Amino acid sequence: MKSNWFCCALLLQCLVAGVQAQSYLRLNGVVLSTKNATPIAYAHVGIPAQGMGVVSNEVGAFTLNYP
């Protein structure tokens, strides 16, 4: 009986840790030119202090997942 309780507790702890590891802030946007508000394709968008970043797509859209 103790063995079953331990296995259930361990499984629950792993599930909770897995859910916590997947939580993040999603930042979506479009990079636009300041001159004529047209999208800028393949622009680098990031947070240098965190060492993370992404590149916008062909229409200037990007998604950055921040933990």
The first five atom37 places (N, CA, C, CB, O) and aatype in JSON, in Angstrom:
{
  "aatype": [12, 11, 15, 2, 17, 13, 4, 4, 0, 10, 10, 10, 5, 4, 10, 19, 0, 7, 19, 5, 0, 5, 15, 18, 10, 1, 10, 2, 7, 19, 19, 10, 15, 16, 11, 2, 0, 16, 14, 9, 0, 18, 0, 8, 19, 7, 9, 14, 0, 5, 7, 12, 7, 19, 19, 15, 2, 6, 19, 7, 0, 13, 16, 10, 2, 18, 14],
  "atom_mask": [
    [1, 1, 1, 1, 1],
    [1, 1, 1, 1, 1],
    [1, 1, 1, 1, 1],
    [1, 1, 1, 1, 1],
    [1, 1, 1, 1, 1],
    [1, 1, 1, 1, 1],
    [1, 1, 1, 1, 1],
    [1, 1, 1, 1, 1],
    [1, 1, 1, 1, 1],
    [1, 1, 1, 1, 1],
    [1, 1, 1, 1, 1],
    [1, 1, 1, 1, 1],
    [1, 1, 1, 1, 1],
    [1, 1, 1, 1, 1],
    [1, 1, 1, 1, 1],
    [1, 1, 1, 1, 1],
    [1, 1, 1, 1, 1],
    [1, 1, 1, 0, 1],
    [1, 1, 1, 1, 1],
    [1, 1, 1, 1, 1],
    [1, 1, 1, 1, 1],
    [1, 1, 1, 1, 1],
    [1, 1, 1, 1, 1],
    [1, 1, 1, 1, 1],
    [1, 1, 1, 1, 1],
    [1, 1, 1, 1, 1],
    [1, 1, 1, 1, 1],
    [1, 1, 1, 1, 1],
    [1, 1, 1, 0, 1],
    [1, 1, 1, 1, 1],
    [1, 1, 1, 1, 1],
    [1, 1, 1, 1, 1],
    [1, 1, 1, 1, 1],
    [1, 1, 1, 1, 1],
    [1, 1, 1, 1, 1],
    [1, 1, 1, 1, 1],
    [1, 1, 1, 1, 1],
    [1, 1, 1, 1, 1],
    [1, 1, 1, 1, 1],
    [1, 1, 1, 1, 1],
    [1, 1, 1, 1, 1],
    [1, 1, 1, 1, 1],
    [1, 1, 1, 1, 1],
    [1, 1, 1, 1, 1],
    [1, 1, 1, 1, 1],
    [1, 1, 1, 0, 1],
    [1, 1, 1, 1, 1],
    [1, 1, 1, 1, 1],
    [1, 1, 1, 1, 1],
    [1, 1, 1, 1, 1],
    [1, 1, 1, 0, 1],
    [1, 1, 1, 1, 1],
    [1, 1, 1, 0, 1],
    [1, 1, 1, 1, 1],
    [1, 1, 1, 1, 1],
    [1, 1, 1, 1, 1],
    [1, 1, 1, 1, 1],
    [1, 1, 1, 1, 1],
    [1, 1, 1, 1, 1],
    [1, 1, 1, 0, 1],
    [1, 1, 1, 1, 1],
    [1, 1, 1, 1, 1],
    [1, 1, 1, 1, 1],
    [1, 1, 1, 1, 1],
    [1, 1, 1, 1, 1],
    [1, 1, 1, 1, 1],
    [1, 1, 1, 1, 1]
  ],
  "atom_positions": [
    [[0.82, -1.2, 0.0], [0.0, 0.0, 0.0], [0.86, 1.26, 0.0], [-0.93, 0.0, 1.2], [0.56, 2.23, -0.7]],
    [[1.94, 1.25, 0.79], [2.84, 2.4, 0.8], [3.47, 2.62, -0.57], [3.94, 2.21, 1.86], [3.67, 3.75, -0.99]],
    [[3.76, 1.53, -1.26], [4.37, 1.62, -2.58], [3.43, 2.31, -3.56], [4.75, 0.23, -3.08], [3.87, 3.14, -4.36]],
    [[2.14, 1.96, -3.52], [1.17, 2.6, -4.42], [1.03, 4.08, -4.12], [-0.2, 1.91, -4.3], [0.94, 4.89, -5.04]],
    [[1.01, 4.44, -2.85], [0.9, 5.85, -2.46], [2.11, 6.65, -2.95], [0.78, 5.97, -0.92], [1.97, 7.76, -3.46]],
    [[3.29, 6.06, -2.8], [4.51, 6.72, -3.24], [4.5, 6.93, -4.76], [5.75, 5.91, -2.83], [4.87, 8.0, -5.23]],
    [[4.08, 5.91, -5.51], [4.03, 6.02, -6.97], [3.03, 7.09, -7.41], [3.65, 4.67, -7.59], [3.31, 7.85, -8.33]],
    [[1.88, 7.15, -6.75], [0.88, 8.18, -7.08], [1.41, 9.58, -6.77], [-0.43, 7.93, -6.29], [1.22, 10.5, -7.56]],
    [[2.07, 9.73, -5.63], [2.62, 11.03, -5.26], [3.71, 11.45, -6.23], [3.17, 10.99, -3.83], [3.8, 12.62, -6.6]],
    [[4.55, 10.51, -6.63], [5.62, 10.82, -7.58], [5.05, 11.21, -8.94], [6.56, 9.63, -7.73], [5.52, 12.16, -9.55]],
    [[4.05, 10.49, -9.4], [3.41, 10.8, -10.68], [2.76, 12.18, -10.63], [2.36, 9.74, -11.03], [2.9, 12.96, -11.58]],
    [[2.07, 12.5, -9.56], [1.43, 13.81, -9.41], [2.47, 14.92, -9.42], [0.61, 13.87, -8.13], [2.26, 15.96, -10.04]],
    [[3.59, 14.71, -8.75], [4.65, 15.72, -8.71], [5.22, 15.93, -10.11], [5.76, 15.3, -7.73], [5.51, 17.07, -10.49]],
    [[5.4, 14.87, -10.88], [5.93, 15.0, -12.24], [4.95, 15.75, -13.13], [6.23, 13.62, -12.83], [5.36, 16.56, -13.96]],
    [[3.66, 15.47, -12.98], [2.65, 16.16, -13.78], [2.62, 17.65, -13.46], [1.27, 15.55, -13.54], [2.54, 18.47, -14.37]],
    [[2.69, 17.99, -12.19], [2.68, 19.4, -11.78], [3.94, 20.09, -12.3], [2.58, 19.53, -10.24], [3.86, 21.22, -12.79]],
    [[5.09, 19.44, -12.2], [6.33, 20.03, -12.7], [6.26, 20.24, -14.21], [7.53, 19.14, -12.34], [6.76, 21.24, -14.71]],
    [[5.64, 19.31, -14.93], [5.49, 19.44, -16.37], [4.61, 20.61, -16.74], [0.0, 0.0, 0.0], [4.9, 21.32, -17.7]],
    [[3.54, 20.83, -16.01], [2.65, 21.95, -16.27], [3.35, 23.26, -15.97], [1.35, 21.83, -15.45], [3.22, 24.22, -16.72]],
    [[4.1, 23.32, -14.88], [4.81, 24.54, -14.52], [5.89, 24.87, -15.54], [5.43, 24.4, -13.14], [6.14, 26.04, -15.82]],
    [[6.53, 23.85, -16.11], [7.6, 24.08, -17.07], [7.07, 24.64, -18.38], [8.35, 22.79, -17.32], [7.84, 25.21, -19.16]],
    [[5.78, 24.5, -18.64], [5.23, 24.95, -19.9], [4.6, 26.34, -19.83], [4.21, 23.97, -20.38], [4.08, 26.83, -20.83]],
    [[4.64, 26.97, -18.68], [4.01, 28.29, -18.58], [4.99, 29.36, -19.08], [3.58, 28.59, -17.12], [6.16, 29.37, -18.71]],
    [[4.49, 30.24, -19.93], [5.29, 31.31, -20.49], [4.39, 32.44, -20.95], [6.17, 30.79, -21.64], [3.17, 32.28, -21.05]],
    [[5.0, 33.55, -21.22], [4.29, 34.7, -21.74], [4.53, 34.73, -23.25], [4.77, 36.03, -21.06], [5.67, 34.69, -23.7]],
    [[3.46, 34.8, -24.01], [3.58, 34.84, -25.48], [3.41, 36.28, -25.95], [2.51, 33.91, -26.15], [2.39, 36.91, -25.69]],
    [[4.43, 36.79, -26.62], [4.39, 38.14, -27.17], [4.25, 38.04, -28.69], [5.68, 38.95, -26.77], [5.12, 37.49, -29.36]],
    [[3.16, 38.57, -29.22], [2.91, 38.57, -30.66], [2.96, 40.0, -31.16], [1.54, 37.91, -31.0], [2.61, 40.93, -30.44]],
    [[3.4, 40.16, -32.39], [3.42, 41.51, -32.95], [3.78, 41.5, -34.42], [0.0, 0.0, 0.0], [4.01, 40.46, -35.02]],
    [[3.82, 42.69, -34.97], [4.23, 42.91, -36.36], [5.23, 44.05, -36.36], [3.0, 43.21, -37.29], [4.98, 45.1, -35.76]],
    [[6.35, 43.86, -37.02], [7.37, 44.9, -37.14], [7.01, 45.77, -38.33], [8.8, 44.28, -37.29], [6.89, 45.28, -39.45]],
    [[6.85, 47.08, -38.06], [6.45, 48.02, -39.12], [7.49, 49.11, -39.28], [5.08, 48.64, -38.81], [8.17, 49.49, -38.32]],
    [[7.61, 49.61, -40.49], [8.51, 50.72, -40.79], [7.94, 52.0, -40.17], [8.71, 50.88, -42.33], [6.73, 52.22, -40.2]],
    [[8.81, 52.84, -39.63], [8.34, 54.13, -39.08], [8.06, 55.14, -40.18], [9.38, 54.69, -38.1], [7.34, 56.11, -39.95]],
    [[8.62, 54.93, -41.36], [8.42, 55.88, -42.45], [7.06, 55.74, -43.12], [9.49, 55.71, -43.49], [6.36, 56.73, -43.34]],
    [[6.67, 54.48, -43.43], [5.41, 54.31, -44.17], [4.53, 53.19, -43.63], [5.71, 54.05, -45.61], [3.57, 52.78, -44.29]],
    [[4.84, 52.7, -42.46], [4.04, 51.67, -41.77], [3.88, 50.37, -42.56], [2.67, 52.22, -41.45], [2.89, 49.67, -42.4]],
    [[4.85, 50.06, -43.41], [4.82, 48.78, -44.12], [5.54, 47.73, -43.29], [5.47, 48.91, -45.54], [6.48, 48.07, -42.55]],
    [[5.13, 46.47, -43.38], [5.78, 45.4, -42.6], [7.24, 45.22, -43.0], [5.03, 44.09, -42.79], [7.61, 45.38, -44.17]],
    [[8.06, 44.89, -42.02], [9.48, 44.62, -42.27], [9.71, 43.12, -42.11], [10.4, 45.44, -41.29], [9.59, 42.57, -41.01]],
    [[10.04, 42.47, -43.21], [10.27, 41.03, -43.21], [11.64, 40.69, -42.61], [10.17, 40.47, -44.64], [12.61, 41.43, -42.8]],
    [[11.7, 39.59, -41.89], [12.95, 39.02, -41.36], [13.72, 39.96, -40.43], [13.84, 38.62, -42.51], [14.95, 39.97, -40.44]],
    [[12.99, 40.74, -39.65], [13.62, 41.61, -38.66], [13.88, 40.81, -37.38], [12.73, 42.86, -38.36], [13.1, 39.93, -37.02]],
    [[14.97, 41.11, -36.71], [15.3, 40.46, -35.45], [14.55, 41.17, -34.32], [16.84, 40.47, -35.2], [14.61, 42.39, -34.19]],
    [[13.85, 40.38, -33.49], [13.11, 40.9, -32.35], [13.55, 40.08, -31.14], [11.53, 40.82, -32.57], [13.55, 38.85, -31.2]],
    [[13.94, 40.74, -30.06], [14.39, 39.96, -28.92], [14.57, 40.76, -27.65], [0.0, 0.0, 0.0], [14.29, 41.95, -27.58]],
    [[15.03, 40.04, -26.65], [15.37, 40.6, -25.35], [16.83, 40.27, -25.11], [14.43, 40.04, -24.19], [17.14, 39.2, -24.59]],
    [[17.74, 41.17, -25.47], [19.17, 40.87, -25.38], [19.64, 40.48, -23.98], [19.96, 42.07, -25.84], [20.48, 39.59, -23.84]],
    [[19.1, 41.12, -22.95], [19.52, 40.8, -21.59], [19.17, 39.37, -21.2], [18.89, 41.77, -20.6], [19.81, 38.79, -20.32]],
    [[18.16, 38.8, -21.85], [17.76, 37.42, -21.57], [18.38, 36.43, -22.57], [16.23, 37.31, -21.61], [18.24, 35.22, -22.4]],
    [[19.05, 36.95, -23.58], [19.67, 36.09, -24.57], [18.67, 35.33, -25.42], [0.0, 0.0, 0.0], [18.92, 34.19, -25.82]],
    [[17.55, 35.96, -25.7], [16.54, 35.28, -26.5], [15.99, 36.21, -27.57], [15.4, 34.78, -25.61], [15.99, 37.43, -27.42]],
    [[15.54, 35.6, -28.66], [14.97, 36.4, -29.73], [14.42, 35.53, -30.84], [0.0, 0.0, 0.0], [14.62, 34.32, -30.86]],
    [[13.74, 36.18, -31.76], [13.15, 35.51, -32.92], [13.32, 36.42, -34.13], [11.64, 35.17, -32.68], [13.77, 37.56, -34.01]],
    [[12.95, 35.9, -35.29], [12.99, 36.67, -36.53], [11.56, 36.75, -37.06], [13.95, 36.02, -37.58], [10.85, 35.75, -37.08]],
    [[11.15, 37.94, -37.48], [9.8, 38.08, -38.03], [9.71, 37.34, -39.36], [9.44, 39.58, -38.22], [10.72, 37.1, -40.02]],
    [[8.5, 36.98, -39.74], [8.3, 36.23, -41.0], [8.24, 37.19, -42.19], [7.02, 35.38, -40.93], [8.59, 38.36, -42.06]],
    [[7.8, 36.69, -43.33], [7.8, 37.5, -44.56], [6.83, 38.68, -44.53], [7.46, 36.63, -45.74], [6.97, 39.6, -45.32]],
    [[5.85, 38.66, -43.61], [4.93, 39.79, -43.49], [5.17, 40.59, -42.2], [3.48, 39.3, -43.53], [4.32, 41.37, -41.78]],
    [[6.34, 40.38, -41.58], [6.72, 41.13, -40.4], [6.17, 40.63, -39.08], [0.0, 0.0, 0.0], [6.46, 41.21, -38.03]],
    [[5.39, 39.54, -39.09], [4.79, 39.02, -37.86], [5.81, 38.17, -37.08], [3.54, 38.17, -38.18], [6.67, 37.52, -37.67]],
    [[5.69, 38.2, -35.75], [6.57, 37.39, -34.91], [5.82, 36.93, -33.67], [7.84, 38.18, -34.51], [4.81, 37.52, -33.29]],
    [[6.32, 35.89, -33.04], [5.84, 35.39, -31.76], [7.07, 35.07, -30.92], [4.91, 34.13, -31.93], [7.93, 34.29, -31.34]],
    [[7.15, 35.67, -29.75], [8.26, 35.43, -28.82], [7.68, 34.83, -27.56], [9.05, 36.75, -28.52], [6.84, 35.45, -26.9]],
    [[8.13, 33.63, -27.2], [7.68, 32.97, -25.97], [8.69, 33.26, -24.87], [7.51, 31.43, -26.19], [9.85, 32.85, -24.95]],
    [[8.23, 33.97, -23.84], [9.09, 34.38, -22.73], [8.75, 33.56, -21.49], [8.93, 35.9, -22.44], [7.62, 33.58, -21.02]],
    [[9.74, 32.83, -20.97], [9.45, 31.99, -19.78], [9.22, 32.8, -18.52], [10.59, 31.02, -19.52], [8.97, 32.23, -17.46]]
  ]
}
